[in-house]
Amino acid sequence: MKETLVKIYRWCRRYISLTLIIVVTYVVYMVFFDEHSVLEKMKLEEEVKELKIQIKHYTDSLNYYTKQFQLLNTDVETMEKIVRENYHMQHPDEDVFVFENPNQ
């Protein structure tokens, strides 16, 4: 047992220096514990991806409603269609059946 410890001690003295210990400690600190660590950077990149997805979703939604708004202001038939669908309006000579989704 004592011989093994002596061998380990000699190996450490030969191959491990104070400079190496300091450098390894610094690198480990920078990679895992610093506020600009690799782990923190990965979290922030994931958040950026999620935010880009949200931006795309809201941009698509904005484009859709902008087109609807333009159609409402320019096309009378579209305006009538949207008003009749959303507000259940009808012509005097027709019947309207409203189907509701029970899951909503």
Residue pairs with C-beta under 8 A, 6 or more apart in sequence:
30 36
30 37
31 37
31 38
31 39
32 38
32 39
34 40
68 82
71 78
71 79
72 78
72 79
72 82
83 89
84 90
88 96
88 98
89 96
90 96
